[in-house]
Amino acid sequence: MILARRLDELDNELARAVFRALYASRAQRLRRLTAGALLAAKHTLRGMLFSWPLYLMAIAGFFVPATIGAFLWLLAVPGLGISFYILGKGIRDDYRARVAGRVFAPGDLTRILRGEAT
Protein backbone atom coordinates (compact mmCIF):
# COMPACT_ATOMS: atom_id res chain seq x y z
CA MET A 1 0.00 0.00 0.00
CA ILE A 2 1.35 3.42 -0.93
CA LEU A 3 1.06 5.79 1.99
CA ALA A 4 1.58 9.11 0.22
CA ARG A 5 3.07 10.32 -3.04
CA ARG A 6 6.25 12.37 -3.29
CA LEU A 7 6.86 15.20 -5.72
CA ASP A 8 9.66 13.34 -7.51
CA GLU A 9 7.27 10.45 -8.24
CA LEU A 10 5.07 12.66 -10.43
CA ASP A 11 5.85 12.88 -14.13
CA ASN A 12 3.23 15.41 -15.25
CA GLU A 13 3.88 19.14 -14.79
CA LEU A 14 0.22 19.81 -13.98
CA ALA A 15 0.32 17.12 -11.31
CA ARG A 16 3.46 18.72 -9.86
CA ALA A 17 1.77 22.14 -9.72
CA VAL A 18 -1.26 20.67 -7.97
CA PHE A 19 1.05 18.83 -5.57
CA ARG A 20 2.89 22.03 -4.67
CA ALA A 21 -0.38 23.89 -4.06
CA LEU A 22 -1.77 21.08 -1.93
CA TYR A 23 1.51 20.61 -0.05
CA ALA A 24 1.48 24.26 1.05
CA SER A 25 -2.13 24.14 2.25
CA ARG A 26 -2.98 24.64 5.90
CA ALA A 27 -4.45 21.14 6.28
CA GLN A 28 -1.27 19.50 4.97
CA ARG A 29 0.95 21.63 7.21
CA LEU A 30 -1.19 20.63 10.19
CA ARG A 31 -0.97 16.94 9.20
CA ARG A 32 2.82 17.17 8.89
CA LEU A 33 3.05 18.91 12.27
CA THR A 34 0.82 16.27 13.85
CA ALA A 35 2.83 13.48 12.25
CA GLY A 36 6.04 14.99 13.60
CA ALA A 37 4.57 15.24 17.10
CA LEU A 38 3.32 11.65 16.95
CA LEU A 39 6.71 10.39 15.77
CA ALA A 40 8.42 12.35 18.55
CA ALA A 41 6.08 10.85 21.15
CA LYS A 42 6.57 7.35 19.75
CA HIS A 43 10.37 7.60 19.76
CA THR A 44 10.41 9.25 23.20
CA LEU A 45 8.36 6.45 24.75
CA ARG A 46 10.54 3.80 23.13
CA GLY A 47 13.67 5.61 24.29
CA MET A 48 12.39 5.87 27.85
CA LEU A 49 11.60 2.17 27.88
CA PHE A 50 15.09 1.39 26.64
CA SER A 51 17.09 3.71 28.89
CA TRP A 52 15.02 3.75 32.07
CA PRO A 53 18.02 2.76 34.23
CA LEU A 54 19.74 6.02 33.28
CA TYR A 55 16.71 8.07 34.33
CA LEU A 56 16.51 6.11 37.57
CA MET A 57 20.21 6.71 38.28
CA ALA A 58 19.81 10.45 37.65
CA ILE A 59 16.80 10.67 39.98
CA ALA A 60 18.50 8.54 42.63
CA GLY A 61 21.43 10.97 42.57
CA PHE A 62 19.21 13.50 44.38
CA PHE A 63 18.29 11.18 47.25
CA VAL A 64 21.58 9.53 48.20
CA PRO A 65 24.65 11.00 49.94
CA ALA A 66 26.67 13.49 47.91
CA THR A 67 29.59 11.21 47.03
CA ILE A 68 27.37 8.42 45.76
CA GLY A 69 25.09 10.97 44.06
CA ALA A 70 28.04 12.48 42.21
CA PHE A 71 29.08 9.03 41.01
CA LEU A 72 25.54 8.28 39.81
CA TRP A 73 25.40 11.61 37.99
CA LEU A 74 28.82 10.97 36.50
CA LEU A 75 27.44 7.80 34.92
CA ALA A 76 23.91 8.97 34.11
CA VAL A 77 24.47 12.37 32.48
CA PRO A 78 26.69 11.21 29.57
CA GLY A 79 24.40 8.23 29.03
CA LEU A 80 21.36 10.49 28.90
CA GLY A 81 23.17 12.77 26.46
CA ILE A 82 23.85 9.85 24.16
CA SER A 83 20.27 8.66 24.58
CA PHE A 84 18.90 12.11 23.62
CA TYR A 85 21.22 12.24 20.60
CA ILE A 86 19.99 8.85 19.39
CA LEU A 87 16.40 9.88 20.06
CA GLY A 88 16.74 13.07 18.02
CA LYS A 89 18.45 11.27 15.16
CA GLY A 90 15.73 8.62 15.07
CA ILE A 91 12.98 11.23 14.99
CA ARG A 92 14.69 13.17 12.19
CA ASP A 93 15.36 10.06 10.10
CA ASP A 94 11.83 8.76 10.55
CA TYR A 95 10.37 12.19 9.68
CA ARG A 96 12.45 12.44 6.52
CA ALA A 97 11.55 8.91 5.44
CA ARG A 98 7.82 9.02 6.20
CA VAL A 99 6.62 12.63 6.32
CA ALA A 100 8.78 15.22 4.56
CA GLY A 101 7.80 15.97 0.98
CA ARG A 102 4.56 13.98 1.02
CA VAL A 103 0.88 14.82 0.73
CA PHE A 104 -1.28 12.94 3.23
CA ALA A 105 -4.86 11.76 3.27
CA PRO A 106 -6.73 11.97 6.58
CA GLY A 107 -6.11 8.32 7.57
CA ASP A 108 -2.40 8.28 6.80
CA LEU A 109 -1.26 9.42 10.26
CA THR A 110 -2.32 6.17 11.90
CA ARG A 111 -0.45 4.20 9.25
CA ILE A 112 2.68 6.22 10.01
CA LEU A 113 2.48 5.27 13.68
CA ARG A 114 2.00 1.61 12.83
CA GLY A 115 5.06 1.73 10.59
CA GLU A 116 3.32 0.61 7.43
CA ALA A 117 4.99 1.00 4.04
CA THR A 118 5.68 4.50 2.81
C-alpha positions in Angstrom: 0.0 0.0 0.0 1.3 3.4 -0.9 1.1 5.8 2.0 1.6 9.1 0.2 3.1 10.3 -3.0 6.3 12.4 -3.3 6.9 15.2 -5.7 9.7 13.3 -7.5 7.3 10.4 -8.2 5.1 12.7 -10.4 5.8 12.9 -14.1 3.2 15.4 -15.2 3.9 19.1 -14.8 0.2 19.8 -14.0 0.3 17.1 -11.3 3.5 18.7 -9.9 1.8 22.1 -9.7 -1.3 20.7 -8.0 1.0 18.8 -5.6 2.9 22.0 -4.7 -0.4 23.9 -4.1 -1.8 21.1 -1.9 1.5 20.6 -0.1 1.5 24.3 1.0 -2.1 24.1 2.2 -3.0 24.6 5.9 -4.4 21.1 6.3 -1.3 19.5 5.0 1.0 21.6 7.2 -1.2 20.6 10.2 -1.0 16.9 9.2 2.8 17.2 8.9 3.0 18.9 12.3 0.8 16.3 13.9 2.8 13.5 12.3 6.0 15.0 13.6 4.6 15.2 17.1 3.3 11.6 16.9 6.7 10.4 15.8 8.4 12.4 18.6 6.1 10.8 21.1 6.6 7.3 19.7 10.4 7.6 19.8 10.4 9.2 23.2 8.4 6.5 24.8 10.5 3.8 23.1 13.7 5.6 24.3 12.4 5.9 27.8 11.6 2.2 27.9 15.1 1.4 26.6 17.1 3.7 28.9 15.0 3.7 32.1 18.0 2.8 34.2 19.7 6.0 33.3 16.7 8.1 34.3 16.5 6.1 37.6 20.2 6.7 38.3 19.8 10.5 37.7 16.8 10.7 40.0 18.5 8.5 42.6 21.4 11.0 42.6 19.2 13.5 44.4 18.3 11.2 47.2 21.6 9.5 48.2 24.7 11.0 49.9 26.7 13.5 47.9 29.6 11.2 47.0 27.4 8.4 45.8 25.1 11.0 44.1 28.0 12.5 42.2 29.1 9.0 41.0 25.5 8.3 39.8 25.4 11.6 38.0 28.8 11.0 36.5 27.4 7.8 34.9 23.9 9.0 34.1 24.5 12.4 32.5 26.7 11.2 29.6 24.4 8.2 29.0 21.4 10.5 28.9 23.2 12.8 26.5 23.9 9.8 24.2 20.3 8.7 24.6 18.9 12.1 23.6 21.2 12.2 20.6 20.0 8.8 19.4 16.4 9.9 20.1 16.7 13.1 18.0 18.5 11.3 15.2 15.7 8.6 15.1 13.0 11.2 15.0 14.7 13.2 12.2 15.4 10.1 10.1 11.8 8.8 10.5 10.4 12.2 9.7 12.5 12.4 6.5 11.6 8.9 5.4 7.8 9.0 6.2 6.6 12.6 6.3 8.8 15.2 4.6 7.8 16.0 1.0 4.6 14.0 1.0 0.9 14.8 0.7 -1.3 12.9 3.2 -4.9 11.8 3.3 -6.7 12.0 6.6 -6.1 8.3 7.6 -2.4 8.3 6.8 -1.3 9.4 10.3 -2.3 6.2 11.9 -0.4 4.2 9.2 2.7 6.2 10.0 2.5 5.3 13.7 2.0 1.6 12.8 5.1 1.7 10.6 3.3 0.6 7.4 5.0 1.0 4.0 5.7 4.5 2.8 
